[in-house]
Structure formats: C-alpha cells, structure tokens
Amino acid sequence: MSERPQDNVKAMAAQAENKDGFIAALDQSGGSTPKALKLYGIDEGAWSNEAEMFDLIHQMRARIIKSPAFTGDKVMGAILFEQTMDRDIDGTPTAQYLWEKRGVVPFLKVDKGLADTQDGVKLMKPMPDLDALLERAVAKGVFGTKMRSVIDAANAKGIAAIVAQQFEIARQTLDHGLVPIIEPEVTISISDKAQAEEILLSEIQKHLDGVPAGKQVMLKLTLPTKANLYKPLIDDPRVMRVVALSGGYSREEANEKLAQNTGMIASFSRALTEGLSARQSDAEFDAALASAIDSIFEASRSA
C-alpha cells in the first residue's frame, strides 16, 4: 500500500481537528454536476458528452481553488470528487495542490450514489471497488473520505440501517489510515425532522463504541432543528470534528443556524458557490468568493 509522508498526515490531522475554518464541499458527481454548472451560468448545451461536462466542472473547481481567498486561513479542508482527485491543477495533482499550495486538507467523496428508498431512508449503493479507491486516495495524498446517505423520515429501522452502513464503511476507511467523514443527511423539508435527528444521535452514539482505540471519525450532519443537539458528539474524543451541511438552506439561513450550534463548523457546497458565475471577471469572481468564505468562516468560528 502506498504511504503518505507522516509529517503531512500529522499536520493535516492537527488542522482538521483544531483549526478555525470550514470544509468546502467541491464534490458534486455525475448526477449533480449539471445543476452545479447551471447555477454557475453554464447551461447543458455547453457540452456534448460527459467528458466535456467534467472538464467544465474541473475548470470551475480549479478557479475556486486557485482564488486568493481559498486558503487554509479560512478553508480548513475541501472534499473532492474522484475525477477531481485524478486531475491536475497547473500540472500538480489536485489533492497535492490543495495541501502544498493552498494549505487546505484534502478529502475524497467515495460513495457511488444512493439506493432506492427503503424504510424512509436511502442507503448508499454497494462499493465493491472501495479498497482500491482508498489505496489510490492514500497514494495521492488525501487525508480523509466522505460518504453520504439520506434520511427522509423518523423511521427507527431505517436510521439504524443507515448508521450501521456508514460505520461499516468508516471502519474499512480507517483500515487504510484515512479519516472518514460519516454523512447521514436528514432532509430539511420533512415534517418529523426533529424526531429523526434524535434517533440519529442515539444510533451514532451506539456505534462510536465500535471505533478502534486511538482512531477518530468525523461527522457531517444536517443543521439540527434543536440547537446544540449534537454537542455530545462534538465533545466525544472519538469524534475528530462535527461539520454541518447546508442541505438546501440559503447561505444566510445556513450561517444563522450554524452560529447557534457551539463547536460545529460548516461544510457547505451550494451555499459556498452561491453567487459565483462563469461570466464574472476574475476580480468579480474572487470578490464574490471571498465574501462567501468570510461569511461562512465567521459563522463557523462563532459556533
């Protein structure tokens, strides 16, 4: 198995656990890329095949990563899509560029999308090639992973299944020396969101007992209906960090909710890129991104 320089791993771990800032989610995959490009001002007619579509989204991500405001001063980490990890920025592999040139900890989205709804949840699709992907991630200097599943109802059976699957993949990830970000997203529009979050908290606490000694996981959770619901997880020594997903809230609303949750930091995707456009000049783009980064950073820090 390939190894990352241990000095890098230690420095990344220290930053991931302790640094003020937030995680930028730059990991839209095949299904969500057209929407992300459309919000950026590039319509579907701009590409004729999937390869061209991914070229365009990589150009957008590279523009964000190279922007003067996108540094480890305020952006603690960034989550990459597999194809982004496999590409370069100015001749340097993306994960290496993030850490060496921008001081940002690289994470990799490893899930292959969602299965059909069962018991009020969408589990992750099978990942038969996960070990090979994790080995590639280690070789490319990635620090951790992220995998997402979705909770659409306060269904105890479904939520138990989601958390069990997440921790199973987390253990596989830890075996490769990577830190997993466990992401069981609760849909913000459901009527029983608060009840779903209470069940989720209980299930996560049960499974933390199975985290190997000396290892840590991270958690990426929907901003909770009840402020500070997840404080026991933030305080748990087996949890390196608890980060919040914006889940469809506007940036302003997400920042407001985040600031009410002590110790939670942001990991926003759409809320980060809101207001960015392919048509902007570099100066306009950089100013808009800097404003977004500042607002999310302040909400994360006040939390």
Secondary structure as GFF3:
##gff-version 3
##sequence-region A 1 303
A	DSSP	alpha_helix	6	18	.	.	.	ID=ss1
A	DSSP	beta_strand	22	26	.	.	.	ID=ss2
A	DSSP	alpha_helix	33	39	.	.	.	ID=ss3
A	DSSP	three_ten_helix	44	46	.	.	.	ID=ss4
A	DSSP	alpha_helix	50	66	.	.	.	ID=ss5
A	DSSP	beta_strand	75	80	.	.	.	ID=ss6
A	DSSP	alpha_helix	82	85	.	.	.	ID=ss7
A	DSSP	beta_strand	88	89	.	.	.	ID=ss8
A	DSSP	beta_strand	92	93	.	.	.	ID=ss9
A	DSSP	alpha_helix	94	102	.	.	.	ID=ss10
A	DSSP	beta_strand	105	109	.	.	.	ID=ss11
A	DSSP	beta_strand	121	122	.	.	.	ID=ss12
A	DSSP	alpha_helix	130	139	.	.	.	ID=ss13
A	DSSP	beta_strand	144	151	.	.	.	ID=ss14
A	DSSP	alpha_helix	156	175	.	.	.	ID=ss15
A	DSSP	beta_strand	179	186	.	.	.	ID=ss16
A	DSSP	alpha_helix	193	208	.	.	.	ID=ss17
A	DSSP	beta_strand	217	222	.	.	.	ID=ss18
A	DSSP	alpha_helix	231	234	.	.	.	ID=ss19
A	DSSP	beta_strand	239	245	.	.	.	ID=ss20
A	DSSP	alpha_helix	251	258	.	.	.	ID=ss21
A	DSSP	beta_strand	265	268	.	.	.	ID=ss22
A	DSSP	alpha_helix	270	273	.	.	.	ID=ss23
A	DSSP	alpha_helix	282	302	.	.	.	ID=ss24
###
